[in-house]
Amino acid sequence: MRPSSTRFPARFALAAALGCAALAGVSFAFSGGDPAAAAQDRRREITVVARKYAFAPAVIEVEQNDLVRVTLRTDDIAHSFVVDAYRIAKRANPGQAVIFEFRADQPGTFPFYCNLQADDGCREMRGELVVHAR
């Protein structure tokens, strides 16, 4: 009688190695070496603070195809962050940050503003999103 083999196919070995790495807190990204895919995965994190009656920062600059993660905060009254060209309309209440993401796929300069009418000063809140072409 022939003893049974203890060899695993290669796919099981890879799956086991990745599973062990995941348990150890290691993550992997397989891009296949495509530079365009790597460029598209560029991430930007921005915190926008809205307060009577301005945005900080008033100008946000990113590169085309960046994945932009925005944290919108306000500490005084409710404010919104609206960019018509990107169809973004988010509202934050005092002490409750709102987090959202978008792909900056359109190059150009786009105004952003607060569209709430709770206070006359809100209508004056303006800023610019600048998306630089690559």
C-alpha positions, 0 to 999 in steps of 0.5 A: 500500500502506498502512503497518501501524499501530503502535498497541496495544490499551489492554489491552496498554498496561496490561499493559506498564506493570504489567510495567515497574512490577513490574521496577522494584519497584513493587507495586499493590493494586486494591481498587475503593474498597471501604472494607470490603475495605480494613478487612479487609486490616488487618495486625498483626505480633506477636512472642510470646516464650515462656520459663520460664514466661511469654509476653511479651506476656501480652496481645495486643490486635487488632481484629476482622478483622485479619490477625494474623501471629505470630512465636513464639520461645523460647530456653530449652526447647520451648513451644507457643502454643494458642488453642482458639477459633481452633484454633491450636496451634503449637510452637517449639523453642529458636532456631527461630521459628515464623511463622503467620497467622490472621484475628481474625474472632471478637470476645471475649477468648480464653485462650492457653496452652502445652500441652506437659508437658515441664516442670511450669511449662509448665502455668502459662503463660497469656495472653489474646488480646483481639479488639475488635469493630469 
